[in-house]
Amino acid sequence: MDFAYTAYTEDKKLVKGKVSAISEEAAAELLSYGGYRVVNLKATFSLINKEKLLASFSQVKPAEIVMFSRQLALLLESGTDIVTSLDLLQDQIDNPTLGKIVGEVASDIRGGSPLSTAMSKHPRAFSQMYHRAIAAGEQGGNLEVVLRQMADYMEKAVVTQKQIKGALTYPLIVVIVAIAVVAVLITQVFPTFAGLYSYFDVELPLATRMLIGISDWSTRYGLYLLLGIIVAVAAVYIYSRTPAGRYRWDRMMLRLPVVGRIVHLGELSRSCRTMSMLVRIGLPLPEVLAMTIQSSNNRFVVENLTGVQQALIRGEGLSQPMAKRELFLPLMTQMVKVGEETGNLENTLTTVADSFEFESNDKTRAAVGLIQPIVTIIIGLVIGFIVLAMMSAMYSIYGQVSI
């Protein structure tokens, strides 16, 4: 049951909020235990819980967690206690799902739970790496610093993802429009002219006969072709959801021409940045690798990182097992070795991440720049062939009928 309360904090500030408890007495005890002097407490009833209904249809975006982390760090640095900070942020959050989660985290803290433990109950908002980093910040007494580091880390990932999506949006739209235009020309426009050509009963040019054949075949078997493509795509998708299929798919993505290098660099830069951030927080290397493994979605990368982690536990270090695996590029293994020898691993990993991200962005721009003229040329050739077939047929009919 939810209870709305108005209470004074230990520093005489008046606050309002909600708390969940099995009874009014339990809610009062919970607030009292959290250092609140209750002024007003009453149960809230609703046939339809609007917050829960909205929360079920909304998701928490990484950008929202970035903003939440920065605001929470700012409030803590100003001297505001953690519960009051969460209450203030809850009132400012537009996303009902995140607002509800923050409220529940504040309630758990009032009940005596640490911030990291309260956050661990909400994995759709706070990943395991996030709340584990918060736990390290609580232990080290530098929670504000950790919150800012997590915000920087997540913001970097969000910006990179937006750049890739933005770069691929225009070529994708062009390809879709081109396919639609060609399909309409072949299946709707050209059959009308083909009926006109057959009316004159003359010999048509080769290009026209080829286009008529393509148009007839598309009209008769186009639906079957579309169904076949859908079935094939669905089969590939289902297989890629299996452990073996996902592993083969992820490995193939790293070896594709042009795209493979971009994906490879992206995976390594993400791993390096994750490890750098966790090492800087103060986590031990085996746990750093465990968190890095959990943050990766590529099964081939996970397999290689797991092998490095096992070798690290056996005492082989970090750079040596990396050098034995082709996934890790020479620059990464050499810089990791330098970082181990100098005790400056977090900075060397950041340097590697920056280098890989720069190369990945450069190759992405080059690939997108190459896609656009290729697509334009292909569209021009296809439409040019259709126009040539139609115009040559008209001239041929005109010449033969005149004779």
Helices and strands as residue ranges (DSSP letters): E 2-8, E 14-20, H 24-33, E 37-43, H 50-57, H 62-77, H 82-92, H 96-110, H 115-120, H 128-140, H 143-184, I 185-189, H 190-200, H 206-241, H 243-253, H 259-281, H 285-295, H 299-313, H 319-323, H 330-342, H 345-402
